[in-house]
């Protein structure tokens, strides 16, 4: 069983749009739907669990119906933090699925992860027990503890930017969450599943991501996402660089 855990409880403060960023419409549909459709259309994904702010659960359920995202097994209430929201969705998944299910934890406002990256996450969990989608850093990374002076300067060739999905066996990531919650219930400094996993002395495995897999957080990100959509549409219209997702979808009907 391969399960997508999508958390989308953000308020959109940095976007300044007046509505949560996951509901902003790009090319006629909400960003959240763009994201959900990636997993809906992926043949290796069996179920989707979605964590959402309580104020928007009913609206989200209607969107899921309107766009026929029928892999969504449940929309659960989010928590005080992103990690709380993920934990709520993981607990719901635990109630309905075996512990050796693979879960792919993904942000609801990362609507451009490639089809092959999702497949590679699943394969990495099967082989290594985990998958952290990452891309090499093209810019120099600085570490500063006060925001003024440079404390550390990691080698660029050794620097990567962690993205999503971040994937594990269901029982393993739940065990990690519960261990952290026992000593750090507010998830202080636990920014993602990779941090939680590493905190327990476990070694997550890196999976190569795609550079277009942006997190739509600021108005500038919206323009980038629109440009990426146009690029993909041009690929399909003119026949160059046919996307992995579309090619796989078409091949299913040729069998």
Secondary structure by P-SEA (a helix, b strand, c coil): cbbbbbbcccccccccccccccccccccccaaaaaaaaaaacccccbbbbbbccccaaaaaaaaaaaccccccbbbbbcccaaaaaaaaaaaaaacccccbbbbbbbcccccccaaaaaaaaaaaacccbbbbbbccccbbbbbccccccccccccccbbbbbccccccaaaaaaaaaaaaaccccccccccaaaaaaaacbbbbbbbbbccccccccaaaaaaaaaaaaaaaaaaaacccccaaaaaaaaaaac
